Amino acid sequence: MTGTNPDTNPGTNPGMAPGTGGRASGDARPHPDARPHPDARPHPDARPHPDARLRPGTAVTPLRAGLHLRGRRGSVTLEGSTAVPVVWGLLEEPLRTGRLAQFREGLAPGSSVRTAVDTLVGRLADHDLLLPAPPAAATPAPTGPADPAVARWIDATAAHPADAAAALATARAEVLALDPASPAATAAVRALEAGGLPVTPTPDPGLPGDRVLLTVRGAGRDRTVAAGRSGSTGYVTAPGSAAQACADAAALEARLAHAAGGAGEAGALQPHEVPGAFAALLAGAAAHRLLCAAAALPDPAAEGDDPRLLPGIPAVLLADARPPRADLHSWLGPRRIDADRHVRLAPPADLAEALRRIAALGEPRCGPLPGPLPGDLPQLPVPLATCTLPDPDPDPDPDPGPATRDTGTPRTLTGGAPRLDLARLEVFCRAAELLLGDDTFTVGAGPGHALGRALRHGAARRLAAAAPDGRTAVDPARWSGHPQLRHWWKTLTDRLDVAARLEVHRAAPRAHAYRAVVRRTPAGPGHGPGPVLGEAVEATPGDAAAFAALAAVTAARTTAAGPSAARPRPSGGAVAPLAAAGARTAAWEDLGWSGGWLADLAGREEAFQDTLHRLSGAGPAPTPDPAPAPEPAGLLRSFGFTVLRTAEETR
């Protein structure tokens, strides 16, 4: 008999708190990157209790030679013998009624049936499908829940049901609203009462009319969840202190209004136009999160396998009234008061993880930073991504930093790369740098990426300022045969019909560092050197020439699409290690393929950074945490991005 844990979606799920509404979760396996919750699995030394029973609501699907069981806290497939369904037919009723001990006593010790039963029960315990004794349903009031529905919810959800039931038995709740008789407030009261808590509705004249605060006391730390609405979009914050919930609610309302269009009033639903079920959804979701916090259960946002959610970052629920929709988003507000908001993720391990974090930071409705997307830009001959810099900043900050002040017309930033995913990352980093102060900071998806971008940018500035007679030109025979150069140069000069010339110079004698520059050919004699279309600094002359030609193609296409807020930096192969991490490269992928080219670049990136560091004399260093910096720096670091202060590179 073997046990597996497939990615399935249970047909039944008892894990929602009674009366709270919301969504049913699927397989409760955590994401591979998720940190284990203290309530996530039973103690490793725990064995099935003689009176253990199947968790309420566990669904069973018989297979040809096995079973598939799925519940709130896990799922398992048992297969390998046609006897498995037969054994389950004998075992199911004792497991569901708590008579496992009596059933086992009727089996001969050492018999094949008892061995099969013990093996099957052990697999269920391994996957947390058995309810440890004593269950919440057996805990009498006042230390246990009086409502059987609440007891079943706890038994289906908690690792230690008796402890969770005792915590809820001592808890009391309060619902604050401008009008305690409003639909949202009354729905919140009903949901909390259905969860077994005594509730006190309290008027608060300082709250907006569409916001309610749900607070639980008496079960450890006081916890608060805010629910509200801005236009046709509602929200539910993550549990936290009252101050944190209020700060998150204010920031979400401001951002939702900004995303809806300026002041956010045009086209917004009026209170009498909001469906009653919408208010009940928000109140039920808020009550569910608060009940889980009070009982020390995992937050509902931590369940399931939503790849958009980032482990370690609190999640907010966003719901739309028209059309009806609700989903969770990883989110940190501008005011991070509670300790769990001062999180700092490890740098992303690969490009896919970096893009997940960019998607969270650039979520269109609540994301604090611009999200780079292809939009309606043409993706040939070079992939392009674009974003609009947030200007003015929608966050209610009484003392905004220089990067968040209103400077007038919104700015659009556009950039390109060999692939769209690389273009999105480059545009995001460049946008963050513009918000932080352009040349003052360099942003990257990890220390290596940020350092590579900063060193290339600094080297390009120094080499551009050097005297022309001090440059060492490289023989075109050494770089003209690079397959990527041939592709991008043909695209620039033939397909786009741009008259240009390319030069490659060595950064220093005997140094494996080269700067390539593409300039538009002057209209006639005596006009001097043409404007720079693209430049790059790389470890080989062929790579430098290829990236410079690619930058020139991007510049030509970007100009055709509209003016960009800033010129791109010559970041070139800095992204190669991140793009190559975990990527499979076929044997036939040579330098003419982007995958093969990036893998080749990744192999010498570290040595190249050492070379640039020696040539510069001193490389950029990470900004110490106490050093003052515009707000986006702290937010970027929380999501695992690296922010380097590079002021010395601009001197």
Summary of the structure (lengths in Angstrom):
residues: 651
radius of gyration: 29.9
end to end distance: 69.0
largest distance: 104.2
contacts: 2264
relative contact order: 0.08
helix: 39%
strand: 17%
